[in-house]
Amino acid sequence: MTMRIKKMTKNLWDKEERQVFRSLTRQYKQEGYDSKEAKKLARQETKEIMSDKIEFAETLYEQALQDFD
């Protein structure tokens, strides 16, 4: 059961990451960047955004565990 939860969680994060990347790529292209540069910038920004989101989720989870103690 734990393995299934971990897989589902990873899939949710992967889905979120793909959505953020596509959205940012589209935005950069609308701003006039070519496809290669738009993807490069979107990749960098996606990495930062996802890192922040995961860090926030982990912190929230740790706080919730501490509240149960």
RODO-2510 file (C-alpha; in nm, 4 decimals, decimal comma):
residues 69
     n   res          X          Y          Z
     1     m     0,0000     0,0000     0,0000
     2     t     0,2799     0,2430     0,0879
     3     m     0,4443     0,1882    -0,2510
     4     r     0,1164     0,2735    -0,4255
     5     i     0,0815     0,5958    -0,2266
     6     k     0,4388     0,6970    -0,3093
     7     k     0,3811     0,6248    -0,6788
     8     m     0,0569     0,8221    -0,6809
     9     t     0,2248     1,1128    -0,5034
    10     k     0,5099     1,1130    -0,7522
    11     n     0,2641     1,1073    -1,0394
    12     l     0,0815     1,4073    -0,8937
    13     w     0,4057     1,6033    -0,8619
    14     d     0,5077     1,5007    -1,2152
    15     k     0,1723     1,6113    -1,3517
    16     e     0,1999     1,9456    -1,1736
    17     e     0,5537     1,9922    -1,3041
    18     r     0,4476     1,9235    -1,6644
    19     q     0,1588     2,1688    -1,6348
    20     v     0,3816     2,4430    -1,4935
    21     f     0,6438     2,3815    -1,7624
    22     r     0,3899     2,3965    -2,0464
    23     s     0,2312     2,7109    -1,9094
    24     l     0,5647     2,8888    -1,8659
    25     t     0,6860     2,7803    -2,2100
    26     r     0,3691     2,9235    -2,3622
    27     q     0,4156     3,2500    -2,1712
    28     y     0,7767     3,2895    -2,2804
    29     k     0,6822     3,2237    -2,6441
    30     q     0,4106     3,4908    -2,6193
    31     e     0,6756     3,7286    -2,4883
    32     g     0,8728     3,6722    -2,8065
    33     y     1,1310     3,4112    -2,7089
    34     d     1,2072     3,1394    -2,9623
    35     s     1,1085     2,7834    -2,8751
    36     k     1,4535     2,6734    -2,7554
    37     e     1,5046     2,9743    -2,5288
    38     a     1,1457     2,9569    -2,4002
    39     k     1,1947     2,5935    -2,2988
    40     k     1,5282     2,6693    -2,1335
    41     l     1,3830     2,9530    -1,9267
    42     a     1,0688     2,7555    -1,8461
    43     r     1,2768     2,4571    -1,7319
    44     q     1,4771     2,6765    -1,4938
    45     e     1,1725     2,8500    -1,3520
    46     t     0,9771     2,5236    -1,3238
    47     k     1,2602     2,3728    -1,1217
    48     e     1,2488     2,6664    -0,8781
    49     i     0,8698     2,6633    -0,8495
    50     m     0,8483     2,2898    -0,7904
    51     s     1,1284     2,3018    -0,5356
    52     d     0,9380     2,5687    -0,3418
    53     k     0,6113     2,3734    -0,3625
    54     i     0,7694     2,0489    -0,2436
    55     e     0,9504     2,2259     0,0386
    56     f     0,6230     2,3879     0,1479
    57     a     0,4387     2,0531     0,1387
    58     e     0,7112     1,8806     0,3391
    59     t     0,7114     2,1577     0,5993
    60     l     0,3339     2,1431     0,6257
    61     y     0,3485     1,7642     0,6663
    62     e     0,6132     1,7881     0,9380
    63     q     0,4108     2,0484     1,1253
    64     a     0,1014     1,8303     1,1034
    65     l     0,2950     1,5372     1,2488
    66     q     0,4223     1,7538     1,5326
    67     d     0,0658     1,8641     1,6094
    68     f    -0,0310     1,4994     1,6661
    69     d     0,2447     1,4489     1,9221
***
